[in-house]
Amino acid sequence: MEHTQTSQQRRPATRGSRPQGGSAPARRGGPSRGGASSSRGGRPERRTGEREKVRSEYDQKIIDTRRVTRVVSGGRRFSFSITIVIGDKKGSVGVGIGKAGDTALAIEKATRDAKKNMIKVKRTKEDSIPHAIESKVGSARLTLKPAPGRGIVAGSSVRTVLEMAGLKDVGAKIYSRSKNKLGIARATVKALAEL
């Protein structure tokens, strides 16, 4: 009898040890998963920190993108031409153009060119221009004049240049038939520089 009792006592012990062994790996797996998620959660914070450092002091807007095709003996070669307007909305504005085989590189070149050609605009206390002025670049001809209480009354790339310069209450009239956005933007910058 003693022999049978000891064998019965041993069996529950072996059965009871199995759930403990089975539950232990589940416990071990829990923290490892949590640790992986915590490490993943930390990565996006670093990326956002890096982006904030790289951010430029100027706002920028692309006003024209052209894909230029060049025919060579081997076939066609494509490149991109980007026209960009940059400004700090506090009186500084510039227009630039960049050409490259890749759009990102073309934008970088255009931004560099715009920074070289930046001007400082004379503004009134109401963020308007002091008087009316006319300008012409190539075939683009336009007039800028103060428009108190009306905001920016302009179209095409003239509006973009005025917004990037931080101007308000300015009216613009384009007299030429030209739809060339680069020419119109340069005529606007020339007019603002002559104030």
Contacts in CASP RR format, 6 or more apart in sequence:
PFRMAT RR
TARGET T0000
AUTHOR 0000-0000-0000
METHOD contacts of the structure
MODEL  1
MEHTQTSQQRRPATRGSRPQGGSAPARRGGPSRGGASSSRGGRPERRTGE
REKVRSEYDQKIIDTRRVTRVVSGGRRFSFSITIVIGDKKGSVGVGIGKA
GDTALAIEKATRDAKKNMIKVKRTKEDSIPHAIESKVGSARLTLKPAPGR
GIVAGSSVRTVLEMAGLKDVGAKIYSRSKNKLGIARATVKALAEL
56 111 0 8 1.000
57 88 0 8 1.000
58 86 0 8 1.000
58 87 0 8 1.000
58 88 0 8 1.000
58 92 0 8 1.000
58 115 0 8 1.000
59 86 0 8 1.000
59 87 0 8 1.000
59 88 0 8 1.000
59 89 0 8 1.000
59 164 0 8 1.000
60 84 0 8 1.000
60 85 0 8 1.000
60 86 0 8 1.000
60 87 0 8 1.000
60 111 0 8 1.000
60 114 0 8 1.000
61 84 0 8 1.000
61 85 0 8 1.000
61 86 0 8 1.000
61 160 0 8 1.000
61 164 0 8 1.000
62 82 0 8 1.000
62 83 0 8 1.000
62 84 0 8 1.000
62 107 0 8 1.000
62 110 0 8 1.000
63 83 0 8 1.000
63 84 0 8 1.000
63 85 0 8 1.000
63 157 0 8 1.000
63 160 0 8 1.000
63 181 0 8 1.000
63 182 0 8 1.000
63 185 0 8 1.000
64 81 0 8 1.000
64 82 0 8 1.000
64 83 0 8 1.000
64 157 0 8 1.000
64 181 0 8 1.000
64 182 0 8 1.000
65 80 0 8 1.000
65 81 0 8 1.000
65 82 0 8 1.000
65 83 0 8 1.000
65 103 0 8 1.000
66 80 0 8 1.000
66 81 0 8 1.000
67 78 0 8 1.000
67 79 0 8 1.000
67 80 0 8 1.000
67 81 0 8 1.000
68 78 0 8 1.000
68 79 0 8 1.000
68 80 0 8 1.000
68 81 0 8 1.000
68 99 0 8 1.000
69 76 0 8 1.000
69 77 0 8 1.000
69 78 0 8 1.000
70 76 0 8 1.000
70 77 0 8 1.000
70 78 0 8 1.000
70 79 0 8 1.000
71 77 0 8 1.000
78 101 0 8 1.000
79 99 0 8 1.000
79 100 0 8 1.000
79 101 0 8 1.000
79 106 0 8 1.000
80 99 0 8 1.000
80 100 0 8 1.000
80 101 0 8 1.000
80 102 0 8 1.000
80 103 0 8 1.000
80 106 0 8 1.000
81 97 0 8 1.000
81 98 0 8 1.000
81 99 0 8 1.000
81 106 0 8 1.000
82 97 0 8 1.000
82 98 0 8 1.000
82 99 0 8 1.000
82 103 0 8 1.000
82 106 0 8 1.000
82 107 0 8 1.000
82 109 0 8 1.000
82 110 0 8 1.000
83 95 0 8 1.000
83 96 0 8 1.000
83 97 0 8 1.000
83 98 0 8 1.000
83 110 0 8 1.000
83 181 0 8 1.000
83 182 0 8 1.000
83 185 0 8 1.000
84 95 0 8 1.000
84 96 0 8 1.000
84 97 0 8 1.000
84 98 0 8 1.000
84 107 0 8 1.000
84 110 0 8 1.000
84 111 0 8 1.000
84 114 0 8 1.000
85 93 0 8 1.000
85 94 0 8 1.000
85 95 0 8 1.000
85 96 0 8 1.000
85 114 0 8 1.000
85 157 0 8 1.000
85 160 0 8 1.000
85 161 0 8 1.000
85 164 0 8 1.000
85 185 0 8 1.000
86 93 0 8 1.000
86 94 0 8 1.000
86 96 0 8 1.000
86 111 0 8 1.000
86 114 0 8 1.000
86 115 0 8 1.000
86 118 0 8 1.000
86 164 0 8 1.000
87 93 0 8 1.000
87 94 0 8 1.000
87 118 0 8 1.000
87 164 0 8 1.000
87 165 0 8 1.000
89 163 0 8 1.000
89 164 0 8 1.000
89 165 0 8 1.000
89 166 0 8 1.000
90 166 0 8 1.000
91 120 0 8 1.000
91 121 0 8 1.000
91 123 0 8 1.000
91 165 0 8 1.000
91 166 0 8 1.000
91 167 0 8 1.000
92 118 0 8 1.000
92 119 0 8 1.000
92 120 0 8 1.000
92 121 0 8 1.000
92 165 0 8 1.000
93 118 0 8 1.000
93 119 0 8 1.000
93 121 0 8 1.000
93 161 0 8 1.000
93 164 0 8 1.000
93 165 0 8 1.000
93 166 0 8 1.000
93 189 0 8 1.000
93 192 0 8 1.000
94 114 0 8 1.000
94 115 0 8 1.000
94 117 0 8 1.000
94 118 0 8 1.000
94 119 0 8 1.000
94 161 0 8 1.000
94 164 0 8 1.000
94 189 0 8 1.000
95 114 0 8 1.000
95 117 0 8 1.000
95 161 0 8 1.000
95 182 0 8 1.000
95 185 0 8 1.000
95 186 0 8 1.000
95 189 0 8 1.000
96 110 0 8 1.000
96 111 0 8 1.000
96 113 0 8 1.000
96 114 0 8 1.000
96 117 0 8 1.000
97 110 0 8 1.000
97 113 0 8 1.000
97 182 0 8 1.000
98 106 0 8 1.000
98 107 0 8 1.000
98 109 0 8 1.000
98 110 0 8 1.000
98 113 0 8 1.000
99 106 0 8 1.000
99 109 0 8 1.000
100 106 0 8 1.000
100 109 0 8 1.000
117 189 0 8 1.000
119 189 0 8 1.000
119 192 0 8 1.000
119 193 0 8 1.000
121 129 0 8 1.000
121 165 0 8 1.000
121 167 0 8 1.000
121 192 0 8 1.000
121 193 0 8 1.000
121 195 0 8 1.000
122 129 0 8 1.000
122 130 0 8 1.000
122 195 0 8 1.000
123 129 0 8 1.000
123 166 0 8 1.000
123 167 0 8 1.000
124 130 0 8 1.000
124 146 0 8 1.000
126 148 0 8 1.000
126 168 0 8 1.000
126 169 0 8 1.000
127 166 0 8 1.000
127 167 0 8 1.000
127 168 0 8 1.000
127 169 0 8 1.000
128 146 0 8 1.000
128 147 0 8 1.000
128 148 0 8 1.000
128 167 0 8 1.000
128 168 0 8 1.000
128 169 0 8 1.000
128 170 0 8 1.000
129 144 0 8 1.000
129 145 0 8 1.000
129 146 0 8 1.000
129 167 0 8 1.000
129 170 0 8 1.000
129 192 0 8 1.000
129 195 0 8 1.000
130 146 0 8 1.000
130 195 0 8 1.000
131 145 0 8 1.000
131 146 0 8 1.000
131 195 0 8 1.000
132 143 0 8 1.000
132 144 0 8 1.000
132 145 0 8 1.000
132 146 0 8 1.000
133 143 0 8 1.000
133 144 0 8 1.000
133 145 0 8 1.000
133 191 0 8 1.000
133 194 0 8 1.000
133 195 0 8 1.000
134 141 0 8 1.000
134 142 0 8 1.000
134 143 0 8 1.000
134 144 0 8 1.000
134 191 0 8 1.000
135 141 0 8 1.000
135 142 0 8 1.000
135 143 0 8 1.000
135 144 0 8 1.000
135 187 0 8 1.000
135 188 0 8 1.000
135 190 0 8 1.000
135 191 0 8 1.000
135 194 0 8 1.000
136 142 0 8 1.000
136 187 0 8 1.000
137 183 0 8 1.000
137 186 0 8 1.000
137 187 0 8 1.000
137 190 0 8 1.000
138 178 0 8 1.000
138 183 0 8 1.000
138 187 0 8 1.000
139 176 0 8 1.000
139 177 0 8 1.000
139 178 0 8 1.000
139 180 0 8 1.000
139 183 0 8 1.000
140 174 0 8 1.000
140 176 0 8 1.000
140 178 0 8 1.000
140 180 0 8 1.000
140 183 0 8 1.000
140 184 0 8 1.000
140 186 0 8 1.000
140 187 0 8 1.000
141 174 0 8 1.000
141 175 0 8 1.000
141 176 0 8 1.000
141 187 0 8 1.000
142 158 0 8 1.000
142 172 0 8 1.000
142 173 0 8 1.000
142 174 0 8 1.000
142 175 0 8 1.000
142 176 0 8 1.000
142 184 0 8 1.000
142 187 0 8 1.000
142 188 0 8 1.000
142 191 0 8 1.000
143 172 0 8 1.000
143 173 0 8 1.000
143 175 0 8 1.000
144 158 0 8 1.000
144 170 0 8 1.000
144 171 0 8 1.000
144 172 0 8 1.000
144 188 0 8 1.000
144 191 0 8 1.000
144 192 0 8 1.000
145 170 0 8 1.000
145 171 0 8 1.000
145 172 0 8 1.000
145 173 0 8 1.000
146 169 0 8 1.000
146 170 0 8 1.000
146 171 0 8 1.000
147 153 0 8 1.000
147 169 0 8 1.000
147 170 0 8 1.000
147 171 0 8 1.000
148 169 0 8 1.000
149 169 0 8 1.000
150 169 0 8 1.000
150 171 0 8 1.000
151 168 0 8 1.000
151 169 0 8 1.000
151 170 0 8 1.000
151 171 0 8 1.000
152 159 0 8 1.000
152 162 0 8 1.000
152 163 0 8 1.000
152 167 0 8 1.000
152 168 0 8 1.000
152 169 0 8 1.000
152 170 0 8 1.000
152 171 0 8 1.000
153 170 0 8 1.000
153 171 0 8 1.000
153 172 0 8 1.000
154 162 0 8 1.000
154 170 0 8 1.000
154 171 0 8 1.000
154 172 0 8 1.000
155 172 0 8 1.000
155 174 0 8 1.000
156 174 0 8 1.000
156 179 0 8 1.000
156 181 0 8 1.000
156 184 0 8 1.000
157 181 0 8 1.000
157 182 0 8 1.000
157 183 0 8 1.000
157 184 0 8 1.000
157 185 0 8 1.000
157 188 0 8 1.000
158 172 0 8 1.000
158 174 0 8 1.000
158 184 0 8 1.000
158 185 0 8 1.000
158 188 0 8 1.000
159 172 0 8 1.000
160 185 0 8 1.000
161 185 0 8 1.000
161 188 0 8 1.000
161 189 0 8 1.000
161 192 0 8 1.000
162 170 0 8 1.000
162 172 0 8 1.000
162 188 0 8 1.000
165 192 0 8 1.000
172 188 0 8 1.000
174 184 0 8 1.000
178 184 0 8 1.000
END
